Amino acid sequence: MAVSLAARGAWLCVLLAVVAAAAVPAAEALGMNWGTQATHPLAPKIVVQMLKDNGIKKVKLFDADQGTLNALAGTDIEVMVAIPNVLLDVMTDYDTARDWVRHNVSRYHFDGGVKIKYVAVGNEPFLASYNGTFDKVTFPALQNIQNALNDAGLSDVKATVPLNADVYNSPTDNPVPSAGRFRKDITDLMTQMVQFLANNSAPFTVNIYPYLSLYLSDDFPVDFAFFDEGAIAAPVLDNGVTYTNVFDANFDTLVSSLKAVGHGDLPIVIGEVGWPTDGDKHATAVYAQRFYNGLLSRLAAHKGTPLRPNQYMEVYLFGLLDEDVKSVAPGAFERHWGILRFDGQPKFPIDLTGQGQNTMLVPAKDVEYLPRTWCVYNSNAKDTSKLAENVNFACTFADCTALGYGSTCAGMDAIGNASYAFNAYFQVQNQRDEACDFQALAVPTQTDPSTATCNFTIQIAAASSTSAGHRRTGPGPLGAAALLALALLVQLLFMLQ
């Protein structure tokens, strides 16, 4: 995922905030993004078994972690491994790229090994917010990786670059899909890269998010983000073509951009598309289910878009699991993209085949949890003068995004807010005794403090779990100012009692 609202706003302005079209039976076309930015990630073998149990045949990774690839060996699940942006510079050296391919692809890609289909070279490296940081190294890295794959006898593995939809747009005076062009500052670069992809029979990979249209603009028509065609009061008209959702409009803007550089038929893979379930007023399970139902039914129906009807399309949902240490620079919703909770439990009914038979996904099996102990505000606390700074501390090193406006835990009183923050930190710290003190403001309890809408989590017990307190030094999930305001509200309540 990207980390820039400004970059995403560029494509929002031209009604391009979308996702992917589809074709082919959903079970064959559908993949999952498996992110691991969590304090307590599920063990790879548990995740892989969950993928198999749910018939998921494709997975996109954000690195080439050895433990993850070992767990995928022998499963016949197609895999996209990835090279993080921070490694793009060194991949401009061919010998380094060759070594990376040998270590992360060749050693796994054999009969009975890992079915590696793609190598993702970077992740959204041309975001406008990056100010050109990766512009000079991405294409050389892509060339070296594909050439190294070819030289290793792995030409069936294709290198691609997952890009944000802000690499293309339509002019403000003609915001229609047919006017789509690549962004002016990278037009030459994109033209060269597209030509290289075409020469190697590799796809163009794009990440598109209709949810962000609603997040960034209260004026954006809600229904245009979904697939309910009859609900659109004012569709977009483009030379006789009617667009009833931003999905189609965004995808066809890319098709037009590719056509403008001579490759209108280049295969397109949707690297990321999804809908979050918390952290914002539009990030709800109800909206997520509505969105996925529309997307998946289109995959099953082979509908496609006006410029590419009835075509096979690979689509990777973003994402599989919630991740509690993802960057929240774009918004608090960033940690809630999973169709499953952090522990592999389903959030809502969904039918991945797109046939409308909504049932709960098969949950993760053999998940071990920490003891059923929570940390809450101490009602007998005598000195509340440092409550604000303690709440701020807790939310700096744990995930408090569910407390934000419009989120699942936003309706609690000040005591509930403080308890949520304390428990979040307590769980991240593996329920250590000293993690539930906060200068005598908190106490452990075996009584679940959860409400009808707000879940106070019990973390999973994972050998790989790490302490976020030792990993993060920046402002907390809601931002220092917002957290301070929350903490002051808590403090004020007690001052008035």
C-alpha positions in Angstrom: 0.0 0.0 0.0 1.0 3.5 -0.6 1.7 6.0 2.2 0.6 9.2 0.6 -2.8 10.9 0.6 -1.6 13.5 -1.8 -0.6 10.9 -4.3 -4.0 9.2 -4.0 -5.8 12.5 -4.3 -4.3 13.0 -7.7 -6.3 10.2 -9.2 -9.3 10.9 -7.1 -9.7 14.3 -8.7 -10.4 12.7 -12.1 -12.7 10.0 -10.7 -10.0 7.4 -10.7 -10.0 5.8 -7.4 -10.8 2.2 -8.4 -10.1 -1.4 -8.4 -10.1 -4.2 -10.8 -12.3 -5.7 -13.4 -12.6 -9.3 -13.9 -13.2 -12.3 -15.9 -12.7 -16.1 -15.7 -14.0 -18.2 -12.8 -13.2 -16.3 -9.6 -11.5 -19.3 -8.0 -8.9 -19.3 -10.8 -8.5 -15.5 -11.2 -8.5 -14.6 -7.5 -5.4 -14.1 -5.3 -4.7 -12.6 -1.9 -2.1 -10.1 -0.7 -0.4 -11.7 2.4 1.1 -8.9 4.4 3.0 -9.5 7.7 3.3 -6.1 9.3 1.9 -7.3 12.6 3.2 -7.5 16.2 2.0 -11.1 16.4 1.9 -12.6 12.9 0.3 -15.9 12.3 2.8 -18.7 11.6 3.3 -19.2 7.8 2.1 -22.8 8.0 -1.2 -21.8 9.6 -1.8 -19.1 6.9 -0.9 -21.5 4.1 -3.3 -24.1 5.4 -6.0 -21.4 5.6 -5.4 -20.5 2.0 -5.8 -24.1 1.0 -8.9 -24.6 3.1 -10.5 -21.6 1.3 -9.5 -22.7 -2.2 -7.2 -19.6 -2.7 -4.8 -20.5 -5.5 -2.7 -17.3 -5.8 -0.9 -15.2 -3.2 1.1 -12.0 -3.5 3.9 -11.4 -1.0 5.8 -8.2 -0.1 9.2 -9.8 0.2 10.8 -13.2 -0.3 10.8 -14.4 3.3 12.4 -17.9 3.6 9.9 -19.2 6.2 6.9 -18.1 4.1 8.3 -19.7 0.9 9.1 -22.9 2.7 5.5 -23.1 4.0 4.2 -22.6 0.4 6.4 -25.3 -1.0 4.5 -28.2 -2.5 1.1 -26.5 -2.3 0.6 -25.6 -6.0 -0.3 -22.1 -4.9 0.9 -19.5 -7.4 3.2 -17.0 -5.8 4.3 -13.4 -6.5 7.5 -12.7 -4.5 8.7 -9.2 -4.1 11.7 -6.9 -3.9 11.1 -4.0 -1.5 11.7 -0.5 -2.7 14.8 -0.2 -0.4 16.6 -2.8 -2.5 15.8 -1.3 -5.9 19.1 0.7 -5.9 21.3 -2.4 -5.5 19.4 -4.3 -8.1 20.7 -1.9 -10.8 23.8 -4.0 -10.6 23.2 -7.2 -12.7 25.4 -9.5 -10.5 23.4 -8.5 -7.5 20.1 -9.1 -9.3 21.4 -12.4 -10.5 22.3 -13.4 -6.9 18.9 -12.3 -5.7 17.1 -14.5 -8.3 19.3 -17.5 -7.5 18.7 -17.1 -3.7 15.0 -16.2 -3.8 13.6 -17.8 -7.0 15.8 -20.6 -8.4 16.2 -22.4 -5.1 12.4 -22.7 -4.7 11.1 -22.9 -8.3 11.1 -26.6 -9.1 8.7 -29.5 -9.2 7.4 -30.0 -5.7 8.8 -26.6 -4.7 7.2 -23.1 -4.8 5.2 -22.2 -7.9 6.6 -18.7 -8.4 4.8 -16.9 -11.2 5.9 -13.3 -10.8 8.6 -11.2 -9.1 7.3 -7.8 -8.0 10.1 -5.3 -8.5 9.3 -2.7 -5.8 5.9 -1.5 -4.6 4.3 1.6 -6.0 7.8 3.2 -6.6 6.5 6.0 -8.8 4.2 7.6 -6.2 4.2 11.3 -6.7 4.8 11.7 -3.0 8.2 10.0 -3.3 9.4 12.9 -5.3 11.2 10.8 -7.8 13.2 8.8 -5.2 12.9 5.6 -7.2 12.4 6.9 -10.7 16.0 6.2 -11.9 16.5 2.8 -10.3 13.2 1.0 -10.9 13.4 0.3 -14.6 17.0 -0.8 -14.5 16.1 -3.1 -11.6 13.2 -4.5 -13.6 15.4 -5.2 -16.6 18.1 -6.9 -14.5 15.7 -9.1 -12.6 13.9 -10.3 -15.8 17.2 -10.8 -17.6 18.5 -12.7 -14.6 15.4 -14.9 -14.6 15.8 -15.5 -18.4 19.5 -16.4 -18.0 18.6 -18.8 -15.2 16.2 -20.6 -17.5 13.2 -19.2 -15.6 11.7 -17.2 -18.4 8.3 -18.5 -17.4 8.6 -16.3 -14.3 7.7 -12.7 -15.1 9.1 -9.6 -13.5 6.6 -6.7 -13.0 6.2 -3.5 -11.1 3.1 -3.0 -8.9 2.1 0.6 -9.5 -0.3 3.0 -7.8 -3.1 4.3 -10.0 -1.6 7.8 -9.8 0.8 6.9 -12.6 -2.0 7.8 -15.0 -4.8 10.2 -15.2 -7.2 12.2 -17.4 -6.9 15.9 -18.0 -9.0 18.0 -15.6 -10.8 19.6 -18.6 -11.7 16.2 -20.0 -11.9 13.7 -17.1 -13.1 10.6 -19.0 -11.4 7.2 -19.4 -10.7 7.6 -23.1 -8.5 10.6 -22.4 -6.3 8.7 -20.0 -2.5 9.2 -20.3 0.5 8.4 -18.1 1.6 11.2 -15.8 3.6 13.8 -17.6 6.7 13.6 -15.4 7.1 9.9 -16.0 5.7 9.5 -19.5 9.0 8.6 -21.1 9.9 6.2 -18.3 6.5 4.5 -18.4 6.7 4.2 -22.2 10.1 2.4 -21.9 8.9 0.2 -19.1 5.7 -0.8 -20.9 7.7 -1.7 -24.0 10.0 -3.9 -21.9 7.0 -5.7 -20.2 5.5 -6.3 -23.6 8.7 -7.7 -25.1 8.9 -10.2 -22.2 5.2 -11.1 -22.2 5.0 -9.7 -18.7 1.9 -7.9 -17.3 1.3 -4.4 -16.2 0.4 -4.5 -12.4 -1.7 -1.8 -10.8 -3.2 -1.2 -7.4 -6.6 0.5 -7.4 -8.8 1.5 -4.5 -12.4 2.8 -4.8 -12.7 3.2 -1.1 -10.3 6.1 -1.1 -12.6 8.1 -3.2 -15.1 8.2 -0.2 -12.3 8.7 2.3 -10.8 11.7 0.5 -14.0 13.5 -0.6 -17.4 13.9 1.2 -18.7 15.0 -2.2 -17.9 11.7 -4.0 -21.1 9.8 -4.7 -21.1 6.8 -2.5 -22.8 4.5 -4.9 -20.2 5.2 -7.6 -17.7 3.3 -5.5 -19.7 0.1 -5.7 -21.2 -2.1 -8.5 -24.9 -1.4 -8.0 -25.5 -0.1 -11.5 -29.2 0.8 -10.9 -28.3 3.0 -8.0 -26.2 5.5 -10.0 -28.1 8.8 -10.5 -25.4 10.5 -12.7 -23.2 8.0 -14.6 -20.1 9.2 -16.4 -20.6 9.4 -20.2 -17.6 9.0 -22.5 -18.2 9.1 -26.2 -21.2 6.9 -26.0 -19.8 4.7 -23.3 -21.6 4.8 -19.9 -19.6 4.3 -16.7 -21.6 3.4 -13.6 -18.8 2.8 -11.2 -15.3 4.1 -10.6 -14.0 0.6 -11.0 -14.6 0.5 -14.7 -13.6 4.2 -15.2 -10.2 3.8 -13.5 -9.3 0.5 -15.3 -10.2 1.9 -18.7 -8.2 5.0 -18.1 -5.2 2.7 -17.7 -6.2 0.9 -20.9 -6.3 4.2 -22.7 -2.9 5.2 -21.3 -1.4 2.0 -22.5 -3.0 2.5 -25.9 -1.5 6.0 -26.1 2.0 4.5 -25.9 1.3 1.7 -28.4 0.4 -1.2 -26.1 -3.4 -1.1 -25.6 -3.5 -4.9 -25.4 -0.9 -5.4 -22.7 -2.2 -7.8 -20.0 -3.2 -6.1 -16.7 -2.9 -7.6 -13.3 -4.7 -5.9 -10.4 -2.1 -6.2 -7.7 -4.2 -4.8 -4.9 -7.9 -4.1 -4.4 -10.1 -4.2 -1.4 -12.1 -2.4 1.3 -11.1 -1.8 4.9 -13.4 -2.5 7.8 -12.4 0.0 10.5 -10.6 3.3 11.1 -13.1 5.5 9.3 -16.8 6.1 8.8 -16.8 4.4 5.4 -14.5 1.6 6.5 -17.1 -0.8 7.7 -17.8 -4.5 7.3 -21.2 -3.7 5.7 -19.5 -1.6 3.0 -16.7 -4.2 2.6 -19.2 -7.0 2.0 -21.1 -4.9 -0.5 -17.9 -4.1 -2.4 -16.6 -7.7 -2.5 -20.0 -9.1 -3.5 -20.0 -6.8 -6.5 -16.4 -7.4 -7.4 -16.5 -11.2 -7.0 -19.7 -11.6 -9.0 -18.1 -9.6 -11.9 -15.2 -12.0 -11.8 -17.5 -15.0 -12.0 -19.6 -13.4 -14.7 -16.6 -12.6 -17.0 -18.0 -9.1 -17.4 -14.9 -7.0 -17.7 -15.0 -3.3 -18.5 -16.2 -1.4 -21.6 -12.7 -1.3 -23.1 -11.9 -4.9 -22.2 -15.1 -6.9 -22.0 -15.1 -10.7 -21.3 -11.4 -11.0 -20.6 -9.5 -13.1 -18.0 -8.1 -10.9 -15.3 -5.9 -11.7 -12.3 -7.1 -9.9 -9.2 -5.3 -9.9 -5.8 -7.5 -8.8 -2.9 -5.9 -6.6 -0.3 -5.7 -8.1 1.9 -5.9 -11.4 3.7 -5.2 -10.3 7.3 -5.3 -7.1 9.4 -1.8 -5.8 10.2 -1.5 -3.8 13.4 1.8 -2.0 12.7 1.2 -0.8 9.1 1.9 2.8 8.6 -1.2 5.0 9.2 0.1 7.9 7.2 -2.7 7.6 4.7 -5.3 7.0 7.4 -6.3 4.9 10.4 -8.0 2.4 8.1 -4.6 1.1 6.9 -4.5 -1.5 9.6 -7.9 -3.0 8.8 -7.8 -4.1 5.1 -8.1 -7.9 5.9 -11.1 -10.0 5.0 -9.9 -11.8 8.1 -8.9 -10.5 11.5 -5.3 -10.5 12.7 -5.9 -14.0 14.1 -7.3 -15.5 10.9 -11.0 -15.3 12.0 -13.5 -14.2 9.3 -15.1 -10.8 9.6 -18.2 -11.2 7.5 -19.8 -13.8 5.1 -18.3 -13.8 1.6 -18.3 -16.1 -1.4 -14.9 -16.1 -3.2 -16.4 -17.9 -6.2 -18.7 -14.9 -6.8 -21.8 -17.2 -6.9 -23.6 -15.3 -4.1 -23.5 -18.2 -1.7 -22.2 -16.1 1.2 -20.8 -18.1 4.0 -18.0 -17.5 6.5 -14.6 -18.4 5.3 -12.8 -21.3 6.9 -10.9 -19.7 9.8 -7.3 -20.3 10.7 -6.7 -23.5 12.6 -4.5 -24.3 15.6 -4.2 -20.7 16.6 -2.9 -20.3 20.2 -3.9 -17.3 22.1 -2.5 -15.6 25.2 -4.5 -16.1 28.4 -8.0 -14.6 28.6 -6.7 -11.6 30.5 -7.4 -7.9 29.7 -6.0 -4.7 31.1 -8.4 -1.9 32.0 -8.6 1.4 33.8 -8.3 1.1 37.5 -11.5 2.5 39.0 -9.7 2.9 42.4 -6.9 5.0 41.0 -6.2 8.0 43.2 -4.0 10.1 41.1 -5.3 10.7 37.5 -3.0 13.7 36.7 -0.8 11.5 34.4 -3.7 9.7 32.7 -3.3 11.7 29.5 0.4 10.9 29.0 -0.2 7.2 29.8 -3.0 6.9 27.3 -0.7 8.7 24.7 2.1 6.3 25.5 -0.1 3.2 25.1 -1.4 4.3 21.8 2.1 5.2 20.6 3.2 1.6 20.9 0.0 -0.2 20.2 -2.9 0.1 17.7 -5.7 2.5 18.9 -7.1 3.2 15.4 -10.5 1.6 16.3 -11.0 4.6 18.7 -11.1 7.1 15.9 -14.2 9.0 14.6 -16.5 6.7 12.8 -14.7 3.6 14.0 -16.0 0.5 15.8 -14.9 1.8 19.3 -15.7 5.4 18.8 -18.9 5.3 20.9 -17.4 4.4 24.3 -17.0 6.8 27.2 -13.7 8.1 28.4 -13.2 5.2 30.8 -13.7 2.8 27.9 -11.2 4.7 25.7 -8.5 4.5 28.4 -9.2 0.9 29.0 -9.0 0.1 25.3 -5.6 1.9 25.0 -4.2 0.1 28.1 -5.3 -3.3 26.8 -4.0 -2.7 23.3 -0.5 -2.1 24.8 -0.8 -5.0 27.3 -1.6 -7.4 24.5 1.3 -6.2 22.3 3.6 -6.7 25.2 2.5 -10.3 25.6 0.6 -9.6 28.8 3.7 -8.9 30.8 2.7 -7.9 34.4 4.5 -4.6 34.2 2.7 -3.7 30.9 -0.6 -3.3 32.9 0.3 -0.7 35.5 0.6 2.7 33.9 1.5 4.4 37.2 -1.3 2.5 39.0 -3.9 3.7 36.5 -4.6 0.2 35.1 -5.3 -3.3 36.5 -5.6 -6.7 34.8 -9.0 -8.4 34.7 -10.5 -11.7 33.5 -13.8 -10.0 32.7 -14.1 -9.2 29.0 -14.6 -5.4 28.7 -15.7 -5.7 25.0 -18.9 -4.0 24.0 -21.5 -4.9 21.3 -19.4 -3.0 18.7 -15.9 -2.7 20.2 -13.7 -5.8 20.5 -11.0 -5.7 23.2 -8.6 -8.2 21.7 -6.7 -11.1 23.2 -3.5 -11.4 21.1 -2.3 -14.7 19.6 0.7 -16.4 21.2 3.3 -16.5 18.5 7.0 -17.4 18.8 7.7 -14.7 16.3 5.8 -12.0 18.1 7.7 -8.8 18.8 7.3 -5.9 21.0 6.1 -2.8 19.2 7.5 -0.8 22.0 10.9 -1.7 20.7 10.1 -1.1 17.1 8.3 2.2 16.8 9.4 5.7 17.8 7.1 7.9 15.8 3.7 9.3 16.7 0.9 6.9 17.6 -1.7 5.5 15.2 -4.1 8.4 15.6 -1.4 11.0 15.5 0.0 12.7 18.6 -2.4 15.6 18.5 -5.5 13.4 18.2 -4.3 11.1 20.9 -3.6 14.0 23.2 -7.0 15.3 22.6 -8.5 11.9 23.5 -6.3 11.7 26.6 -7.3 15.2 27.8 -10.9 14.3 27.4 -10.4 11.3 29.7 -8.6 13.5 32.2 -11.3 16.1 32.1 -13.9 13.6 32.9 -12.2 12.7 36.1 -11.6 16.3 37.0 -15.3 17.0 36.8 -16.2 14.1 39.0 
